[in-house]
Amino acid sequence: GQNIDQPTEMTATEGAIVQINCTYQTSGFNGLFWYQQHAGEAPTFLSYNVLDGLEEKGRFSSFLSRSKGYSYLLLKELQMKDSASYLCAPGKGANNLFFGTGTRLTVIP
Amino acid sequence: GAVVSQHPSRVICKSGTSVKIECRSLDFQATTMFWYRQFPKQSLMLMATSNEGSKATYEQGVEKDKFLINHASLTLSTLTVTSAHPEDSSFYICSASGRETSTDTQYFGPGTRLTVL
């Protein structure tokens, strides 16, 4: 079976750093995706980790530990537009993703 | 690159009617397309996966006779909600993966909000 655990909601201040954690158990695993979803819109791709370690992409970084079934998304220099849901999606690859309920991040001034 | 469009973006229909939603990959060939449904404040729920030219694979609990999926070409998939009822009101999102995308990932369309009266 599949089990994905993320905090339901987080609040952070504009300009700060926030880390969104995700633990998972899946029946098959090749890599882990992070998506951003603004309210009423479709998800947009943020990152894909296959190997252990940290991958940095601008203000967003994503970390993966395969042995621990753990990932996090790190957002730096938070902006108001970063208020959104962040979806952790482990899977066997692009054609086999499992989505959790996501973490709703609210950025406050 | 890797743009997916969906049409219509919003539809309101009467109970008992059928609604067709189109999903197109605009700049790549989508060998696989996915249809999701999302209720407010809930997770994306995969409804079905379709490969071009073959029958869709439906997830458990999704009625294939109610949600008809056609993936006739490498750039187009359609979802038809037949005999829609108010409980079918939801946000329907398609995604696609395939050749010529820069990353092995799914690219999502903008979604279709269906309201059944």
Chai-1 contact restraints between the chains, C-beta under 6 A:
chainA,res_idxA,chainB,res_idxB,connection_type,confidence,min_distance_angstrom,max_distance_angstrom,comment,restraint_id
A,A42,B,I93,contact,1.0,0.0,6.0,A-B,restraint_1
A,A42,B,F108,contact,1.0,0.0,6.0,A-B,restraint_2
A,A42,B,G109,contact,1.0,0.0,6.0,A-B,restraint_3
A,A42,B,P110,contact,1.0,0.0,6.0,A-B,restraint_4
A,A42,B,G111,contact,1.0,0.0,6.0,A-B,restraint_5
A,P43,B,F108,contact,1.0,0.0,6.0,A-B,restraint_6
A,F45,B,T105,contact,1.0,0.0,6.0,A-B,restraint_7
A,Y48,B,T103,contact,1.0,0.0,6.0,A-B,restraint_8
A,Y48,B,T105,contact,1.0,0.0,6.0,A-B,restraint_9
A,A94,B,S97,contact,1.0,0.0,6.0,A-B,restraint_10
A,A94,B,D104,contact,1.0,0.0,6.0,A-B,restraint_11
A,A94,B,T105,contact,1.0,0.0,6.0,A-B,restraint_12
A,A94,B,Q106,contact,1.0,0.0,6.0,A-B,restraint_13
A,N95,B,T32,contact,1.0,0.0,6.0,A-B,restraint_14
A,N95,B,S97,contact,1.0,0.0,6.0,A-B,restraint_15
A,F99,B,S43,contact,1.0,0.0,6.0,A-B,restraint_16
A,F99,B,L44,contact,1.0,0.0,6.0,A-B,restraint_17
A,T101,B,S43,contact,1.0,0.0,6.0,A-B,restraint_18
